[in-house]
Amino acid sequence: MTNGFRRQGAVDRLFSGACRALAALSGAAPAARPMPVAGGDPTEPAGPAERRLSGALMRVNHVGEICAQALYEGQAAATSDPRLADEFRQAAREEGDHLAWTRERLRELDARPSLLNPLWYGGALLLGLVAGRAGDRLSLGFMAETERQVEAHLAGHLERLPASDLRSRAIVVAMKDDEIRHAQNALRLGGAELPAPVRGAMRAAAKVMTATAHYI
């Protein structure tokens, strides 16, 4: 009987995870928080070149949020600590707001999401599972380092976004604030500092992803 309950629990978790993946990739998941607003018309920036730049940058940010959903899903599935799994899924819910905001901003800019989103999701899910299997302290350290690198990436986008694109800038600022908090929380929970080669490999992989998602 116990084994039957365990199998049923595993099936339920697998089904729930598949539903969350489908919601992330389809754009069906709504935001729990309202989209950040800092004035401006949804059609800004008005210049075609500026609109293309904003659309490309927000597509990259949307891909990052697709990956965040998958990473946290994998880390939550891999840990044996139910409280830590809840922490990962709570972070995923907050990142889900970012996912919805960036998807809506892409729509406003008449830009499309990355065509490779299923590939990004699958790769990030595998990475989250590997990080989770490495142990909770390393998994939390991976979370903290990921969020630090995303924070730096978003700071770079604030420098590149057109000054007239107030709506995209407000979204990026709100996302950046959440990333800082998530990194601090991971360290508070006992996250270990990752070795320099691992941090460098993470930056290199992120550069490949962002360069590709900028166009595809």
Secondary structure, DSSP 8 states (H G I E B T S, - for coil): -HHHHHHHHHHHHHHHHHHHHHHHHHT----SS-----SS-TT---SHHHHHHHHHHHHHHHHHHHHHHHHHHHHHHH-S-HHHHHHHHHHHHHHHHHHHHHHHHHHHTT----TTHHHHHHHHHHHHHHHHHT-HHHHHHHHHHHHHHHHHHHHHHHHHS-TT-HHHHHHHHHHHHHHHHHHHHHHHTT-----HHHHHHHHHHHHHHHHHHTT-
